[in-house]
Amino acid sequence: MAEPGGRRRAGDDGRAGGGRRRPGLDGEQVVGAALRIADADGLAAVTVARVAADLGVRAPSLYNHVDGLDGLVRGIALRALGDLEAALSRASVGRSGSAAVRAAADAYRAYALAHPGAYAATQQARPDADPELQAAAQRTTEVLLAVLRDWRLEGDELIHAARAVRSALHGFVVLEADAGFGLPVDRDASFAWLVTMLIGGLDATRDR
């Protein structure tokens, strides 16, 4: 995720004495602008210069709020993980078993379709050395684990099941976003088939 470019001189980016904070501009606004660009034109369209232009400021001013392109992608990913967690939680609350899985799956797909750039950022950002990203990703995972609780899976089996469900949903939404389904067959019906197959697999595991 590193942004190419040479070393900045003191004063070039506003962090070492060369920039002034625009009154009222904050990190949330910067990330919000980056997220809008990502969803409209793709994550690759997000650059420091593009976000600055969208906000009507000079590019060096953004370094008062984010750490360059890496910081923009990280901020989008954090926002997206929080929003995805909330969407999954709202969809599955009060439901159990197959109804919870279907509702969570529909919410997952709906978020990925409505926010393709933000969703892509969750895949590009790497939480390995970032405790805040790790925590956000874990919270989203915990919602999925809770959705699977009725299958009484424990330990490694629960993780295997969660990975299988997430992989299936991710594969579908990425193919759909990339226009990977060219045949004139209803995609909603195909997605329903996918979820039905996942539930059948979970049932087979429980009844094993």
C-alpha angles and dihedrals in degrees: 000000000000115000113232119236144097128282114289120234121234107277097023097100106032094250096091100043103291104097138055126214112247108237110258095011114123140165093268091057092047093051091044091055091047091050092051091052092047093052094045101043107010133270091276089064091064111102133150090248094050094049092047091051090049090054094042096241137113115270095243089061091068091066088072087068110026137024099247123272093334089056092049093052091045091050092049091049093050092049092046095049090051092048092046091050090051092048093051092046094050092048097049102037112116092013131100141186118359092353090059092048092050093047093047092046092051090049091049092052093044092053094047091050095046094045108029095157094047091047090051089053091059088060096043099046112085115216096188095108098020114087093190093054090044091054093048092049091047092053091053091048091050091058089054091047090052091052088057096049095104091066090065094227118162140189116345093358091062091051091047090052093048091049092049093051094045093047092051094048093044092049092051097047093046092050090046093049091049092051089249094149105076102161116098095245123123109268093203089060091047091052091050088053090052093052091046089054091049091051090048090053091050091049091050090052092050093047093046 
